[in-house]
Amino acid sequence: MTLEKIEAYVHAHELGNEIWDCVNKWDKFARWSIGIQISKSADSMSANIAEGFGRYYKKEKIRFYRYSSGSAWETREWLIKAKNRKLIPDEQVDVLISGVEELPKMINRLILYTNQKLKY
């Protein structure tokens, strides 16, 4: 298996890029306040899956997958703030929030798979 074939990683990576594209259009104040935070948490979703994938032991892998899930919930919170502050159109942010809410479910399936397939 390669990293690029892990559904959760691909999904998180694409969401991070979509959020980056949104933030990149904001004015300077919005980018420096909410934009930096949301970009970091969104990028952290796929980065933690990648780091977990690269770890040898099952417990290490799962720890990073869980970090990714936490980053998804943080990203969701920043998206809600961006919506409330009218930084992203409602329709677009609702799609992003739905995508972010789907990620922890994907990560849980990845954790289950890792638990079943790896001995250590």
Secondary structure as UniProt FT lines:
FT   HELIX           3..5
FT   HELIX           7..23
FT   TURN            24..25
FT   HELIX           28..30
FT   HELIX           31..35
FT   HELIX           36..54
FT   HELIX           58..84
FT   TURN            85..86
FT   HELIX           90..117
//
